[in-house]
Amino acid sequence: MKKKKSTLLFLATVLVIGIMAYAGFHGVKIGGYRFKPFTETINKGLDLQGGISVLEEVQGGKVDAKTLDRAIELISMRVNKMGISETLVAKEGNNRIRIEIPGKFDSKEILDTVAKSGELKFVGPDKVTILTGKDVKDASAYIGQDNKPTINLEFNESGKTKFAVATQKFLGQAISIYMDADLLTNPTVQAVISDGKAVITGSKDLAEATRQAQIIKSGALPVTLKAVSVKTVGATLGTNALSLSIKAGAVGTMLVFIFMLLYYRAPGIVASISLILYVVLVLGTFSAINATLTLSGIAGFLLTIGMAVDANVLIFERTREELKTGKSIKSSVDAGFHRALPSILDSNITTIIAGIVLYMMGTGSVKGFALTLVIGVTISIFTALTCTKFLLKLAVEMGLISKTSHFGVKRG
């Protein structure tokens, strides 16, 4: 009865993993809903689909971190306004901004868009400009007493006078705040403000309020930028890189399967099934967190496949050592997992720590490599200590692994 139950449970587990793998790599349609394959749900980076990479450098010496962050926010807003998805606008070093835009190949259009100064305007209901960014002294965001996101505005002397006149004139009406042609917010004047300090409510959350405050405070692009590097990756080159990477991944994974089957025999089958689940879970995680996969990210992913197998190798080798002492297969499997656990955790946790440090201190492709490495290693620990253990015990109980020779161990 136990053997039959284990057999059914083993087959059911393999079937579920097979369905997950098929859905992940080919997609499935259930009723009116379609589960998209990983190729459609995982964002592809610049080096995989082509596009433009621009490195802008701040002119005029060093700049503080807050000013650089405001410049990044404004550039992000302009790039998003162009209808471009999967863009990267990030700080690189102390005075540089990296802009990567997949799917766009007109470098002049990008440079003209991201580097322009811009104009902040406060416009009354009569469409007349009341103030500009030059009249704003400071802007910040916080959670107010009513537990709602609030923007605090402070004007300089010229802005204080202009705003007092405007609030008296447009009491009960809305004053719109624009960056270039984009409407940031449209607050209604609740009272005459003569002290040069005002608050704006209505943001959906603190993150939006902070973004709006940074743009208002900047008034315009707060730094002068110069493009020091412009690279265009052709669409064909990117497509070729993706197809070759997929082939390399498939060949590498198949070679790992073959090695495990030839060297470990029946347990190798269990390891291969566990590895399939591992690949599906890693790619599913990339899709769920909306990660952008790059060539360096693929390299990190392929590296973690080897590390996932390494955990299984440790478990099987420990099990073989126990079998050689004369223990039963079931006892050897339990002892093998127990003895392999410290080695698995030590090696993988140190790799995770290194990956986290790389992610925090690295930029660009280094971050992509580090992210895939940390995700992959974390999931490899999970699959080795849960899926491999579960399937291996079921394989022993159902009789699939019933002899020491199934582990490659011969007893005299």
C-alpha positions in Angstrom: 0.0 0.0 0.0 2.8 2.4 0.9 4.7 1.5 -2.3 1.6 2.3 -4.4 1.0 5.6 -2.6 4.6 6.6 -3.1 4.4 5.7 -6.8 1.3 7.8 -7.3 2.8 10.7 -5.4 6.0 10.5 -7.4 4.2 10.4 -10.7 1.9 13.2 -9.7 4.9 15.4 -8.7 6.7 14.7 -11.9 3.5 15.5 -13.9 3.0 18.9 -12.1 6.7 19.8 -12.7 6.2 18.8 -16.4 3.1 20.9 -16.7 4.8 23.9 -15.1 7.8 23.5 -17.5 5.6 23.2 -20.6 3.5 26.2 -19.5 6.6 28.2 -18.8 8.4 27.5 -22.1 5.4 27.2 -24.5 2.5 28.9 -22.8 -0.9 27.5 -22.3 -4.5 28.7 -22.7 -7.1 27.8 -20.2 -10.6 29.0 -21.0 -10.3 32.7 -21.9 -7.0 33.2 -20.1 -3.6 32.7 -21.7 -0.5 32.0 -19.6 2.3 33.6 -21.6 5.7 31.8 -22.0 8.8 33.1 -20.3 10.0 34.5 -23.6 7.1 37.0 -23.5 7.0 37.8 -19.8 10.7 38.3 -19.0 12.0 41.7 -20.1 15.0 41.6 -22.4 17.8 44.1 -21.8 19.6 46.3 -24.3 22.1 43.7 -25.3 19.4 41.2 -26.2 17.0 43.2 -28.2 19.1 46.2 -29.4 18.8 49.9 -28.6 20.8 52.8 -27.3 23.1 53.2 -24.3 24.1 56.7 -23.3 26.5 57.8 -20.6 25.9 61.4 -19.5 28.5 63.2 -17.4 27.8 66.2 -15.1 29.7 69.3 -16.2 31.2 71.8 -13.8 32.8 69.5 -11.1 31.3 67.4 -8.4 27.6 67.3 -7.6 25.8 66.2 -4.4 23.8 62.9 -4.4 20.4 64.7 -4.0 20.9 66.9 -7.0 21.9 63.9 -9.1 18.8 62.0 -7.9 16.6 64.9 -9.0 18.3 64.9 -12.4 17.7 61.1 -12.8 14.0 61.6 -11.9 13.5 64.2 -14.5 15.3 62.2 -17.2 13.2 59.1 -16.3 10.0 61.2 -16.7 11.1 62.4 -20.1 12.1 59.0 -21.4 8.8 57.5 -20.1 7.0 60.3 -21.9 8.4 58.9 -25.2 6.4 55.7 -24.6 9.5 53.6 -24.0 9.4 50.6 -21.6 12.1 48.6 -19.9 14.4 51.7 -19.7 17.3 52.0 -17.3 18.2 55.4 -15.9 20.7 55.0 -13.1 23.6 56.7 -11.3 27.1 55.5 -12.3 29.9 56.7 -10.1 29.6 60.2 -8.5 28.9 62.3 -11.5 27.5 60.2 -14.3 24.1 58.9 -15.4 23.7 55.8 -17.5 20.6 55.7 -19.8 19.8 52.4 -21.6 16.8 52.4 -23.9 15.9 49.1 -25.6 14.2 49.2 -29.0 15.2 52.7 -29.9 17.9 53.5 -32.4 17.7 57.3 -33.1 20.5 58.5 -30.8 19.9 62.2 -31.7 16.3 62.1 -30.6 17.3 60.5 -27.3 20.1 63.0 -26.6 17.9 66.0 -27.5 15.2 64.7 -25.2 17.1 63.7 -22.1 19.7 66.6 -21.9 17.4 69.6 -22.4 16.9 71.9 -19.4 13.1 71.8 -19.2 10.7 74.3 -17.7 8.5 74.2 -14.6 5.4 76.3 -14.6 2.5 77.2 -12.2 -0.4 78.0 -14.5 -3.7 79.6 -13.4 -7.2 78.6 -14.7 -6.9 81.5 -17.2 -3.9 79.6 -18.8 -1.5 82.4 -17.8 1.8 81.4 -16.2 2.0 82.6 -12.5 5.4 81.3 -11.4 8.3 79.3 -12.8 10.9 77.0 -11.3 13.1 80.0 -10.5 10.5 81.1 -7.9 10.6 77.9 -5.9 13.1 77.7 -3.0 12.3 74.2 -1.7 9.9 71.3 -2.0 9.6 68.1 0.1 7.2 65.3 0.7 6.0 63.7 3.9 3.0 61.9 5.5 0.7 64.5 7.0 -1.3 64.5 10.2 -4.3 63.0 8.3 -2.0 60.1 7.3 -2.0 61.3 3.7 1.0 62.1 1.4 1.7 65.8 1.4 4.0 68.1 -0.6 5.4 71.1 1.3 6.3 74.1 -0.9 8.5 77.1 0.0 8.9 80.1 -2.4 11.7 82.7 -2.5 10.9 86.4 -2.2 9.8 86.9 -5.8 7.7 83.7 -5.7 6.2 84.6 -2.3 4.7 87.8 -3.7 3.5 86.3 -7.0 1.9 83.3 -5.2 0.1 85.6 -2.7 -1.5 87.5 -5.5 -2.4 84.3 -7.4 -4.0 82.6 -4.4 -6.1 85.6 -3.7 -7.1 85.9 -7.3 -7.9 82.1 -7.8 -9.3 81.3 -4.4 -11.4 78.1 -4.7 -9.9 77.4 -8.2 -7.1 75.1 -9.4 -3.6 76.1 -10.1 -1.9 73.6 -12.4 1.8 72.7 -12.1 3.5 71.6 -15.3 7.0 70.3 -16.2 7.3 71.1 -19.9 3.9 69.9 -21.3 3.3 67.3 -18.6 0.8 68.0 -15.8 2.4 67.1 -12.4 -0.5 68.0 -10.1 -3.6 70.2 -10.1 -4.3 71.4 -6.6 -7.2 73.7 -5.6 -6.5 76.9 -3.7 -8.0 76.5 -0.3 -6.8 79.8 1.3 -4.9 83.0 0.5 -1.2 82.2 1.1 1.0 85.2 1.9 3.9 83.7 3.8 5.4 81.9 0.9 4.7 78.4 2.3 2.1 76.0 0.9 1.1 72.4 1.0 -0.3 70.2 -1.8 -2.3 67.1 -1.1 -3.9 64.5 -3.4 -0.9 62.3 -4.3 -1.8 58.6 -4.4 1.1 57.6 -2.2 4.4 59.0 -0.6 6.5 57.7 -3.6 4.4 59.8 -6.0 4.5 62.8 -3.7 8.3 62.5 -3.4 8.7 62.3 -7.2 6.6 65.4 -7.7 8.4 67.3 -5.0 11.8 66.4 -6.5 10.7 67.7 -9.9 9.2 70.9 -8.5 12.4 71.5 -6.4 14.6 71.0 -9.5 12.5 73.5 -11.5 14.5 72.3 -14.5 17.3 69.9 -15.0 19.5 70.9 -12.1 22.8 70.0 -13.8 24.4 70.4 -17.2 25.0 67.1 -18.9 27.3 66.0 -21.7 27.2 62.7 -23.5 30.6 61.0 -23.0 29.5 57.7 -24.6 26.8 56.8 -27.0 26.5 53.1 -28.1 23.9 51.7 -30.5 23.3 47.9 -30.4 21.6 46.7 -33.6 18.4 44.7 -33.4 20.0 41.8 -35.4 23.0 41.6 -33.1 20.8 41.6 -30.0 18.5 38.8 -31.5 21.6 36.7 -32.4 22.9 37.1 -28.9 19.6 35.9 -27.4 19.3 32.9 -29.6 22.9 31.8 -29.0 22.5 32.3 -25.3 19.4 30.1 -25.3 21.2 27.4 -27.3 24.1 27.6 -24.9 21.8 27.3 -21.9 19.9 24.3 -23.4 23.1 22.5 -24.4 24.7 23.1 -21.0 21.6 21.9 -19.1 21.4 18.7 -21.3 25.0 17.9 -20.7 24.4 18.2 -16.9 21.4 15.9 -17.3 23.5 13.3 -19.2 26.3 13.5 -16.6 24.0 13.0 -13.7 22.2 10.0 -15.4 25.5 8.3 -16.3 27.3 8.9 -13.1 24.5 8.6 -10.5 22.1 6.4 -12.5 18.7 6.3 -10.8 19.3 9.2 -8.4 20.5 11.1 -11.4 16.9 10.9 -12.7 15.7 12.5 -9.5 18.3 15.3 -9.7 17.4 16.0 -13.3 13.7 16.4 -12.4 14.6 18.7 -9.5 16.8 20.7 -11.9 13.9 21.2 -14.3 11.8 22.6 -11.4 14.8 24.8 -10.5 14.9 26.3 -14.0 11.2 26.9 -14.0 11.2 28.6 -10.6 14.1 30.9 -11.4 12.6 32.0 -14.7 9.2 32.4 -13.0 10.8 34.6 -10.4 12.4 36.8 -13.0 9.0 37.2 -14.6 7.2 37.9 -11.3 9.6 40.6 -10.2 9.7 42.2 -13.7 13.5 41.7 -13.9 15.3 42.7 -17.1 17.4 39.9 -18.4 20.8 40.8 -20.0 23.7 38.7 -21.3 25.5 39.0 -18.0 22.3 38.0 -16.3 22.1 34.9 -18.4 25.7 34.1 -17.5 24.8 34.3 -13.8 21.8 32.1 -14.4 23.9 29.4 -16.2 26.4 29.6 -13.4 23.7 28.9 -10.8 22.5 25.8 -12.8 26.0 24.3 -12.1 25.7 25.3 -8.4 22.2 23.7 -8.2 23.7 20.5 -9.5 26.6 20.8 -7.1 24.1 20.6 -4.1 22.8 17.3 -5.5 26.3 16.0 -6.0 27.1 16.7 -2.4 24.0 14.9 -1.2 24.6 11.8 -3.4 28.3 11.5 -2.5 27.4 11.7 1.2 24.8 9.0 0.6 27.3 6.8 -1.2 29.7 7.1 1.7 27.0 5.9 4.1 26.1 3.0 1.8 29.7 1.9 1.8 29.6 1.6 5.6 26.8 -1.1 5.2 23.8 1.0 6.1 20.4 0.5 4.4 19.4 2.6 1.4 16.8 4.5 3.4 19.1 5.2 6.3 21.9 6.2 3.9 19.7 8.7 2.1 18.6 10.3 5.4 22.2 10.5 6.7 23.4 11.8 3.3 21.1 14.8 3.4 21.9 15.4 7.1 25.7 15.3 6.4 25.5 17.3 3.2 23.4 20.2 4.7 26.2 22.2 6.4 28.4 22.1 3.2 25.5 23.1 1.0 24.5 26.0 3.3 28.1 27.2 3.8 29.0 27.3 0.1 25.7 28.9 -1.0 25.3 31.4 1.7 28.8 32.8 1.1 27.9 33.1 -2.6 24.7 34.9 -1.7 26.6 37.4 0.5 29.1 38.0 -2.4 26.2 38.5 -4.8 24.5 41.0 -2.5 27.7 43.0 -2.2 28.1 43.0 -6.0 24.5 44.2 -6.4 24.9 47.0 -3.9 28.2 48.3 -5.1 28.1 47.4 -8.8 26.5 49.2 -11.7 24.9 48.2 -15.0 25.7 44.6 -16.1 27.3 43.8 -12.8 24.0 44.3 -11.0 22.2 42.1 -13.5 24.8 39.3 -12.9 24.6 39.7 -9.2 20.7 39.7 -9.1 20.5 36.4 -11.1 23.2 34.9 -9.0 21.5 35.6 -5.7 18.0 34.5 -7.0 19.5 31.4 -8.6 21.5 30.3 -5.6 18.6 30.9 -3.1 16.2 28.8 -5.2 18.9 26.1 -5.7 19.0 25.6 -1.9 15.2 25.3 -1.8 15.0 22.7 -4.7 17.9 20.6 -3.4 16.6 20.5 0.2 12.9 20.0 -0.6 12.3 18.7 -4.1 15.4 16.4 -4.4 14.9 15.1 -0.9 11.1 14.5 -1.4 11.5 12.7 -4.7 14.5 10.7 -3.6 12.6 9.3 -0.6 9.6 8.5 -2.8 11.9 6.7 -5.3 13.3 4.6 -2.5 9.9 3.8 -1.1 8.4 2.9 -4.5 11.4 0.6 -5.4 12.8 2.7 -8.2 16.0 2.9 -6.1 16.3 -0.5 -4.3 19.9 -1.6 -4.7 23.2 0.0 -3.7 24.2 -0.4 -7.4 21.6 2.2 -8.2 23.9 4.7 -6.5 26.9 3.1 -8.2 28.0 1.4 -5.0 29.0 -2.3 -5.1 29.1 -4.3 -1.9 31.2 -7.5 -1.7 
